[in-house]
Amino acid sequence: MKITIAIDSFKGSMTSMEAGEAAKKGMKRVFPDAEIIVRPLADGGEGTVEALALGCGGMIRRIRVTGPLGTPVVCEYGIIKETKTAIIEMAGAAGITLVDTGDRNPLHTTTYGVGEVIKDAVLQGCHTLLIGIGGSATNDGGIGMLQALGYGCLDSKGQQVCFGAEGLKDLVCITDENVLPQLEECTFRIACDVTNPLCGEQGCSAVYGPQKGATEEMIVRMDHWLERYADIAKGAYEKADPNYPGAGAAGGMGFAFMTFFHAVLEPGIEIVLRETHLKDYVKDADLVVTGEGCLDGQTVMGKAPVGVAGIAKEFHKPVIAFSGCAGKDAVVCNQKGIDAFFPILRTVVSLEEAMKKENAVSNMADTVEQAARLIRVFYLRQ
């Protein structure tokens, strides 16, 4: 019997590989002679660096960069030397989890550190950059990133504007004579799962600004500044399109990548599945196991487990999923290729207890074991 396991991370509890190995342990209790392969999984958000670096034989590099509040943070990113590829999560340098709730203010948070990570990767010889842009704390249109890479985001005095969305207020021109020259040889593949434009009612300020600490007054001001920024960019860069689906992703980072670099926006799960060659491990499997921390109606909207199920169904493979919890609307997952799903929580405990790694690992192994026992009943009848 061949089993392929690809489970997304249980955020704050188990990494993708930890969840997968726990599931393998449960399966082995029932099918000790089975060939079980565990593959890393992510959807472009948290855990993507680890999933792609491990899945593609890469390494993890740690560097100190400018965090969203302008203070240093240590950011991890992946390098696959064989293909000269870097895997970067924007959240590692400018993520909302790096900012305490009381300190969240998109007028001041910057993407400068993201540019520093990109610069380091390029100087390490990377020509392809896979970048997940979820979970940002910023709304600066990516100008901080541009500044770190040598662009001049200048005010009326010819000086670099300040960090944060507030810098857009004083922006009058963008120059590129000092841009890192190696960028011209680089291709950017941006994991982006939203279709918001840069400005307007569905733009980044209005839709995502509040979770980053923006007040109604800030939202109006930032939206106006971003509109001006887009006009300035359009004057010099023909690719500038503030209405392009995804331009408003990560506080305007989608717009910056599309305008200033050789970039394409792609669904995060498609990048991960393609780069880890999951299809090669699924096509000969007898059973495919997937899952994530919470299965619900949002899972079918481009999340990792449904991506795995889609591949499995190309080859007519059965798919079961395991999750920390399951919402009432999780039944829609059954319509998207997940034949059955099982929450792993086994007793009534606090969320804190449930998310402790040792408890989650044990619950995963024990629940998978019971599901495997049921599978064995029917498998042995064949």
N, C-alpha and C positions, 0 to 999 in steps of 0.2 A: 504494500500500500504506500502511495506517495501523497504527502500532504505539504502544501505550501502555506506558510503563515506570513501575513503582512498586516500588522496592526499599527495604527497611528498612536502617537504618544497619549498617555493619560496625563494631561498637563498638571504639573505640580505633584505628580505621584510616580508614574513610570515613564521612562523613555520608550520609544518605539521598540527598540531591541529588547528591553527588559520585559515589556508586555509580551512580545513574541516568544521569548525564551520561557516565560512562565506558562504560556499556553502550550508550548512544546512539552514542558514537563508533565502537564496534565494529560496530554495525548499519549506520551510514552508509557504512562501507567497502564494504559489500556491496549495500546498497540506498540509493544516494545520493539518489534522488528520493523516498524514502519520507517521509511525514508522521509524525514521531516526537515524541510528547509525553511529557515526564518529569514525574511527579508525586511529591511528597514522601510518605513513608510512615513510620508508627511504630505501636506497639501499646499506647501508654499509658505506656511506660517511658522510658528515655533516648532523646532525640531527638524527643519528642512536641512540646515547645515549638517547636522549629525547624520540624518538619513542618507543624503546624497554622498557625503564624504565616505561613510562606511560602505554604502551600496556600490560605490564606484572605485573603491580601493584608494581613496584619498587620505589626506592628513588634515589635522586641525591646527591652525595657527592662531595664536593669541597676541593681540597688540593693544597698546594704550592709545585711546583716541578721545576726542572731545565729546562729552555726553550731551544730552538734550538741554541741560541747564548750563552748559559751558564748562562744567567741571569734568575731570578725567574719569573715564570708565574703561574697563578691560572688555574688549570685544573679541569673540571667537568667530573665525570664518574658515571655510574649507578650501583646500587646494588639491586638485587632481593634476599632478605633474604631467602624466602621460598625455593628457589632452589640453594642457595649459588652460585649465578651467578653474575659476574661483566660484565658491558658493557662499553667498552673503545673505544674512537676514538684517534688514534695516533696523529691526527692533533691538538688535544687539548694540547699536550705537545711538539710536534715537527713539527707543521704544517707550511706550507709555508706562510700562512696569518699572522703568528706571526713575520715574518721577513720583514722589509721594502725592497722594490725592490733594493735599492742601497747597502743593506747589505747582499744580498743573495750570499753565497759562500759555496758550499758543502764541501770544504776542512775543514771547521771549524764547521759547524752545526752538532749537536749531537742528538742522540736518548736516552740520559741518562734519561731524564724526563719520557720517556715511561716506562722504567724499574722501576722508582720510583712509577709510578701509579700502575703498576702491583704488586709491592711489597706491597703497601698499601692495595690493594684489597685482596691479599692473606692473609695478617695479619688481615683483617677484617673477614676472614673465608670463602672467595670465593674459590671454587674448579673448577668452570667452568668459563673461560674467553672468552667472545666474543669480538673480537678486529677488528675494521675497520682500515685499514692501508692506506687509500687514503689521498692525499693532503699533503704529507710530504715535508719538506725542506731539507732532509738529503740524504746522499749517503755513510753512514759509515758501511754498511753491518750489522747494528744492534749491533755493538760492544759496543756502549754507553749503550744501554739497558742491554746487558750482564754484563757490569761492575757494573751497579746499582743493579743487582740481585746477585752479589757475584762472578761472573766469573772473573778470572784473564786474561786480554788481555795484555800480557806482552811483553816488549822489551828485548833486549839482556842483560840488566842489572837487569832484573827481576822486573821492575817497570811497572805500568799501563801506556799504551800508551796514548797520548793526545786525546782530543775530536776531533770528525769530521773524514772525510775520510782520512785526513792527518795522523791520528793515525795508519791506516792500513799499512802505509809505514814502520813503525818500529816494526810491530807485528812479533814475532817469535814463540810464543806458547800460548795456551789457557788452563787454568787450571780451575778445578771445585770443589776443596775441600772446598771452602768457600761459595758455592752456597746456597741460601735460601732453607732449606730442604723441606719446604712445597710444593715447585714446583713439586716434584716428584709425588705428589698426584693430580696435576692439569691437566686439559684438556684445550687446546687452540683451539678455532674455529676462524679462521682468515678470515674476509671478504675481499676477493681478487678478483678483476675483470679483472686482466691482466694476460697474460701468458708468459711474458718475462723471459728469462733465466737471470742468474746473470751477465754474461760477454758476450762480443762480440758485433757485430753490432746491435743486438736486445736487448742487455743487458741494465741494468738500467743506467749506465753512459752515453752511447751513446744516448739512447732514451729520458730519462727524465732529464739528467744532465743540458742541456741548460736552461730549465725553472727554475732550481734551482740556476742559476748563473754561471754554469761551462763554461769555454772557451774550445776550441778544445784541447789545451795542457792539461788542467785539465782532460778532458775526457779520454785521452790516459793514463795518469798516474793513475787515479782512477781505470780504467779497469784492469790495470796490478796489482795494489795492491789488488783488489778484487779477482783476479785469484789466487794470492799467499795465501790470506786468506782462500779461498776454499780448497786449497791444504793442508794447516795447519789443517783445520777442518777435512778433510777427513782422516788425519793421526790418529785421535783419536775418531771420531764419524762416525759410519757406515752409518748413515742416510744422511750424507752430500752429496748433489747432486746439483751442481750449474746449471745444465741443466734442472732441474725440472720446469715444467710450473708454473710461478709465483715466482720463486726464486728471480727474479730481482724486484719484487714489492717493492715500497717504499724504493728505494735505497738499496735493499738487505735484507730488513726486512723479506721478505718471506723465504729467505734462512735461516736466523737466527732462525726463529720459527720452521721450518721443521727440522733443524739440532739439535737444543739443547733442544727442548721441545716436549711434547706429543701434536702435533699440526696437524690440517688439514686445507687446504685452500679451501674455499667455495665461490661461488658467493654471494655477499652481500645481494642481494634481496631475495635469497632463505632462508638465515638465518632469516631475518626480518619477512618474510611471515610465516615461520614455527613457530617462537617464539611468534608471536602475534596471532597465530591461526586465521588468516584472513579467511581461508576457512570456519570456523564455522559461520562466519557472512555473508558470501556471498551466501551460498547454499540455504538459504530460502528467499533471497532478490528478489524483482521484478525488481530492477534497481541497477546498480553499478556505482558509480561516482569516477573518479580518476583524476590524472593530475600532473603537475610539472611546474617549472618556464619556461622552454622552451621545447616544443615538436619539435623534428626534427629527422633526420635519425639516430642519435645516441641513441634515445629513445629505439629503438628496440634491442639495443646491451646490454641487461641486465639491463636496467633502471627500476625503480619502477613501473611506470604506466603499462608497458607491463607485468610485473609480476602479477599485479592485474588482468589485462585483461585475462591472461592465466588461472588463477583460476576461474574467472567468466565463461569462455567458457567451463570449465569442467562441469559446471551446466547449460549451455545454457542460460546464463543471458546477457541482453543487457548492454553495457558499453559505457558511454560517458566520455569525458575528458575535462578538462579546464586548460589553460596554460597562462602564462604572454604573450608569443609570440609563433608563430609557423613558422618554416622554410618551404621553398618550398618543401623540401623532407619529411615533416611530414606525407605526405599521406601514407608512408609505414606503419604507425601505424594502418591504417585501415586494413592492411593485417595481423596484429598481435593481433586482437581481440578488438581493440578500434573502435566501430561502428561509432562514430562521435566525433570530437573535436572542441573546441571553444576557441580562444584567448579572454582574458577578457578585453584587452585594448579597451576603448570606445571612446577616443578622441586622437588627436595628441598632445602629451606632451613629455617633455624630459624624458630620462631614470631615472633621479633622481626623478622626480615627480611620474613617474609610479611605482617606487619601494618604495615610502613612504607607510608605513603600512596602514595608514588610507585610502589612495587611493586604494591600492590593495584589502583591505577587502571590500570596497564599490563596486569596479569593479567586484569582484568575486560574491558577492551576487546579484548584478543587472544582470550580464550575466547569472548566473544560473537560476534566475527567468524567464528570457525570454526563455531559453531552456526548462524549466519546463512547461511553458505555451504551447509550441508546443507539448510536451509529453502529456499534459492533453487533448488536442484536440483529439488525437488518443486513449488515454487511456479510455476516456469516451465513445468512439464509440464501445468499445469491449463488 
